[in-house]
Amino acid sequence: MLELYNTLTRKKEVFRPIDKRSKKVGMYSCGPTVYSYQHIGNMRSYISWDILKRILEFNGYNVKHVINVTDVGHLTNDSDTGEDKIERAAKKEKKKASEITNYYFKVFKEDFKKLNIIEPDFWSKATAHIKEQINLIKILEKKGYTYKTSDGIYFDTSKLEDYGKLARLKKEKLKAGKRIAIGKKKNKTDFALWKFSKKSESRQQEWNSPWGIGYPGWHIECSAMSSKYLGRQFDIHTGGQEHIPIHHTNEIAQAEAAFGKKPWVKYWLHAAWLLFKGEKISKSKGGLYTLSQLEKKGFSPLEFRYLCLTTHYRKPLNFSIEKLESAQTSYQRLKNIISEIKDKKVNKKYLEEFEETINNDLDIPSALQVLWKLVRDKKAKGKLGTIKKMDEVFGLNLLKKEKIKIPAEVKKLIKEREKLRKKKDWKKADKLRAKIKKLGYVVEDTEKRSIIRKL
């Protein structure tokens, strides 16, 4: 049975969908704010939720998956102050807001494809669902959960006894300061549902509403869009650990207040951060690579995916180029070994062991160990069919053969190197390997042959 760690209950639970009669599962993942490139820390989370989706499907569930695209309303400060990130980027790059969001969303989707992440059933853009967000605020207003200030419509968290249950917040201990500013709010934890456009600012993205011209708050978009596509109660909501104390806490508050469904979402899953030198990656701390930057350094996206799979999604992953190089070597060695396997049957023993590990809260690192044990087991039969089934979850394209065009100069060096290896002149052979690498190709030696891949 599939077990998942539920942030809401702080324990591992057997997964049972809300609709017990069917195998349908509703899943919502917090997506990108498309004002800039997504870094590899962001992409780690999406790899984790791709694995979750693949494991659900491996277990026979039919997953309806929604990922939001925040293209308005995400401010630079969590206390509902500061600039809209999209508007700020548009001013900086001197472009239309739509040009900014369309470009960075396009790049994001390209990265998705490179990482072999399955696209959701719905990419849900906030700007395409303004009507739904206004309607949800109307419901909250009618139920008495809102109030108006000079800068917007706010949700009154004092009306909910269990506000903050996801993050285990104690409201009386929260202090206004770096992350929580009171301003004109009634309570420290109140948050904006609708922000009014300031007369002093020139916004590209704003809409008419019953309360005045403005734009939606960041939190309201997820509650409105998820309920549109998945219903007023659904199975799984995912995101990064940074979403727990504010964004997801506020999503729960407004959705449960509006819909009266408790719990609004049955299972909450959160991915830990990608770290650099022991701290969350950031511009100031370093390690803030994009996928394209890693490619320019000679790493393939699937090598980065392999690195992510070596650490459990709920544990921080300390990133370094050295660790990525190690993952690169392991991934290529694994593919080389698999390329020489011919037995296409399925090994029931190894497949059962694999299934047991993945169903233990997505224990992919242990599942990789099962795969390595299988490929190294000289007595095991039915390897290739088993690897094919395993890769439905890993998504590493382990059986895919790469077609590359090798320049004549490189081919000549490879032939010379093979002659040297036959003579057991390892020193000169290594020099040629280094020369080949400078030309953009890597030689991987197996027991039977050498495999060439492009950097």
C-alpha positions, 0 to 999 in steps of 0.5 A, spaced: 500 500 500 502 506 498 504 511 504 505 518 504 507 523 509 502 528 510 504 535 513 497 536 515 498 530 520 505 530 521 505 523 520 506 517 514 499 515 512 496 510 507 493 513 501 486 513 500 483 517 495 477 521 497 473 518 491 474 510 494 470 507 489 474 509 483 481 510 482 481 517 480 486 522 484 486 530 484 493 533 485 495 540 485 502 543 485 504 550 486 507 552 480 512 558 477 512 565 478 514 567 471 518 573 472 525 570 471 528 563 470 527 558 474 533 555 478 535 548 479 532 549 486 525 550 483 526 544 478 528 539 484 521 540 487 517 539 480 522 532 479 519 530 486 512 531 484 513 528 477 515 522 481 509 522 486 505 522 479 508 516 476 508 512 483 500 514 483 500 511 476 504 505 477 499 503 483 493 504 478 491 511 479 488 515 474 491 522 476 488 529 474 494 534 475 493 541 475 499 546 476 498 554 476 502 559 473 503 565 477 503 571 472 500 576 477 499 578 484 505 575 487 508 581 491 516 582 493 514 581 500 510 576 504 506 581 508 502 584 502 507 589 501 512 591 495 512 591 488 508 585 484 514 581 481 511 581 474 510 588 474 517 590 476 520 585 471 516 588 465 519 595 468 526 593 468 526 589 461 522 595 458 517 590 455 509 588 456 507 584 462 505 579 457 511 578 454 515 577 460 510 572 463 510 568 456 517 568 455 519 565 462 513 560 462 516 558 455 523 557 458 520 553 464 516 548 459 522 547 455 526 545 462 520 541 464 521 537 457 528 536 458 527 533 465 522 528 462 517 531 467 510 529 465 506 535 463 500 536 467 493 536 465 492 543 466 497 549 466 492 554 470 494 561 469 492 566 474 490 572 469 486 567 465 482 566 472 480 573 474 473 571 474 473 565 479 478 569 484 473 575 484 467 570 485 471 566 491 472 573 494 465 574 494 463 568 497 468 569 503 465 576 503 458 574 504 460 569 509 463 575 513 470 573 512 473 579 509 474 587 511 476 593 507 482 597 508 485 603 503 489 598 499 485 592 499 480 587 501 483 582 506 481 575 510 480 576 517 484 570 520 481 571 527 474 568 524 477 561 524 479 558 530 484 553 527 488 558 522 495 556 521 494 548 523 498 546 517 504 550 520 502 549 527 502 556 528 501 560 534 497 566 532 499 570 539 506 569 539 507 571 532 510 578 532 510 583 526 517 584 523 521 582 517 515 577 515 509 580 518 507 587 518 501 589 521 499 596 517 492 597 516 490 589 518 486 588 523 490 582 525 498 580 524 496 574 520 490 577 515 492 577 508 490 580 502 485 577 497 484 583 492 489 589 492 487 596 489 491 599 484 495 605 487 494 612 483 501 613 484 503 607 480 502 605 473 500 598 472 499 594 466 495 588 469 489 590 473 481 589 473 475 591 475 472 588 481 466 589 485 471 593 490 475 597 485 480 597 480 486 592 482 488 585 482 488 578 486 492 577 492 497 571 491 494 566 495 487 566 492 489 564 485 490 557 488 484 556 491 480 558 486 483 555 480 484 548 484 477 548 486 475 549 478 479 543 476 479 539 482 472 540 485 471 543 492 475 538 496 481 534 493 486 529 494 493 532 494 496 538 494 504 539 493 509 545 494 516 547 497 517 547 504 517 555 504 510 554 502 507 551 509 507 557 514 504 563 509 502 561 502 499 554 503 496 556 510 492 562 507 490 557 502 487 552 507 484 558 511 480 561 505 478 555 502 475 552 508 472 558 510 468 558 503 467 551 501 466 548 508 470 542 507 474 540 512 479 538 510 479 541 504 485 537 501 486 530 504 494 530 503 499 535 503 506 534 501 512 538 501 519 538 498 525 540 502 530 545 499 536 544 495 542 547 499 549 550 497 554 550 502 549 548 507 544 554 506 538 555 501 541 557 494 540 564 493 543 570 489 547 572 495 549 565 497 551 562 490 549 555 487 543 559 483 544 555 477 539 554 471 538 548 467 541 551 461 547 553 465 548 546 467 548 544 460 553 549 458 558 546 463 557 539 460 551 536 464 545 533 461 538 535 464 537 527 466 544 527 470 541 533 474 534 529 475 539 523 477 542 527 482 535 529 485 533 522 485 539 520 490 536 524 496 529 523 499 524 529 497 523 531 504 531 531 506 535 537 504 539 536 498 546 539 498 548 541 491 555 542 488 558 541 481 562 535 484 556 531 486 553 533 480 559 530 476 559 524 481 551 523 479 553 524 471 558 518 472 553 513 476 548 515 471 552 514 464 555 507 467 548 505 469 546 506 462 552 503 459 551 497 463 543 496 461 545 497 454 548 490 454 543 487 457 538 482 452 534 479 457 527 482 456 523 478 461 520 481 468 524 479 475 518 478 480 522 478 486 526 485 484 520 488 482 516 487 488 522 490 492 522 496 488 514 497 489 515 496 496 520 502 496 517 507 492 510 506 496 514 507 502 513 515 502 516 515 495 523 512 497 526 513 491 534 513 493 532 506 496 529 504 489 535 506 485 539 501 490 534 496 488 536 497 481 543 497 482 542 491 485 539 488 479 543 490 474 549 487 478 546 481 480 549 476 475 544 470 476 538 474 476 534 473 470 528 478 467 532 484 467 530 488 461 523 488 462 524 489 470 528 496 468 523 498 463 517 498 469 522 501 474 523 507 469 516 508 468 517 511 475 524 514 475 523 517 468 531 517 466 530 514 459 534 508 461 533 504 455 533 510 450 539 510 446 542 516 444 543 518 437 549 522 436 553 524 430 561 524 431 566 528 427 571 525 423 577 528 427 573 524 434 572 518 430 580 518 428 582 519 436 577 513 438 580 508 433 587 510 435 585 510 443 582 503 442 589 500 439 592 503 445 588 500 449 589 493 446 596 494 447 595 496 454 598 502 453 593 506 458 597 512 459 597 514 452 590 512 452 588 516 457 591 522 454 587 521 448 581 520 452 582 527 455 583 530 448 576 527 446 573 530 452 576 537 450 572 536 443 566 535 447 565 528 447 566 523 453 568 515 452 565 511 457 568 504 457 565 497 459 567 490 459 565 489 452 566 496 448 566 503 449 560 508 449 561 515 446 556 521 448 556 528 447 557 533 453 
